[in-house]
Amino acid sequence: MVSLRQVNPAVLYTLGRLACFLVVAAVLYVFGFRSWVLVIAALLLSMPLSYFALRGVRSAWGARIEERLAKRRAAKEHLRATLRGEDEDAAS
């Protein structure tokens, strides 16, 4: 079984946005909204709801992106140092 901490935050955020939309659409349907008005109203109301409700997931997603960028920058700097002949591991 996969725990929520192992799931990619982008997937969690996408599923969370979809869930917010579906919940809002269901509530609006109960109140009598139908057709394209239901879809538009659900989209407009679910956007701010998901912005606040999914703040933690969005932060985790941003942290994961920043971590990947830091690793990429470090690898790039290591490659440049190797190409300049400054890498100690390459000299051995």
C-alpha positions in Angstrom: 0.0 0.0 0.0 1.3 3.4 -0.9 1.1 6.2 1.7 0.2 9.7 0.8 3.8 10.9 1.6 5.1 8.7 -1.2 2.7 10.0 -3.8 3.9 12.8 -6.1 2.6 16.2 -4.8 1.6 17.1 -8.4 -0.7 14.1 -8.5 -2.2 14.9 -5.1 -2.8 18.5 -6.0 -4.4 17.6 -9.3 -6.7 15.0 -7.6 -7.5 17.6 -4.8 -8.5 20.2 -7.4 -10.7 17.7 -9.2 -12.3 16.6 -5.8 -13.0 20.3 -5.0 -14.6 20.8 -8.3 -16.8 17.7 -8.0 -17.9 18.6 -4.4 -18.8 22.1 -5.4 -20.6 20.8 -8.5 -22.6 18.3 -6.4 -23.6 21.0 -4.0 -24.7 23.4 -6.8 -26.6 20.6 -8.5 -28.6 20.0 -5.3 -29.4 23.8 -5.3 -30.8 23.5 -8.8 -27.9 24.5 -11.1 -27.9 22.7 -14.4 -26.1 22.6 -17.7 -23.2 24.9 -18.5 -24.1 27.2 -15.6 -23.3 24.4 -13.2 -19.9 23.8 -14.8 -18.9 27.5 -14.9 -20.1 28.2 -11.3 -18.4 25.1 -10.0 -15.1 26.1 -11.7 -15.3 29.7 -10.4 -16.1 28.6 -6.8 -13.7 25.6 -6.7 -10.7 27.8 -7.6 -10.5 29.8 -4.4 -11.6 26.8 -2.4 -8.7 24.7 -3.7 -6.3 27.6 -3.3 -6.8 27.7 0.4 -7.7 24.0 1.0 -4.6 22.6 -0.8 -2.0 25.1 0.5 0.1 22.3 2.1 0.1 20.1 -1.0 1.1 23.1 -3.1 3.9 24.0 -0.7 5.2 20.4 -0.8 5.0 20.5 -4.6 7.1 23.7 -4.7 9.6 22.3 -2.2 10.0 19.2 -4.4 10.6 21.3 -7.5 13.2 23.4 -5.6 14.9 20.3 -4.4 15.2 19.0 -7.9 16.5 22.3 -9.2 19.1 22.4 -6.5 20.3 18.9 -7.4 20.4 19.9 -11.1 22.4 23.1 -10.3 24.9 21.1 -8.2 25.3 18.5 -11.0 25.8 21.2 -13.6 28.4 23.0 -11.4 30.2 19.6 -10.9 30.3 19.0 -14.6 31.7 22.5 -15.3 34.3 22.0 -12.6 35.3 18.7 -14.2 35.5 20.3 -17.6 37.7 23.1 -16.2 40.0 20.5 -14.7 39.2 21.6 -11.1 37.5 18.5 -10.0 39.6 16.5 -7.4 37.9 13.2 -8.2 38.9 13.5 -11.9 42.6 14.0 -11.0 42.8 10.7 -9.1 
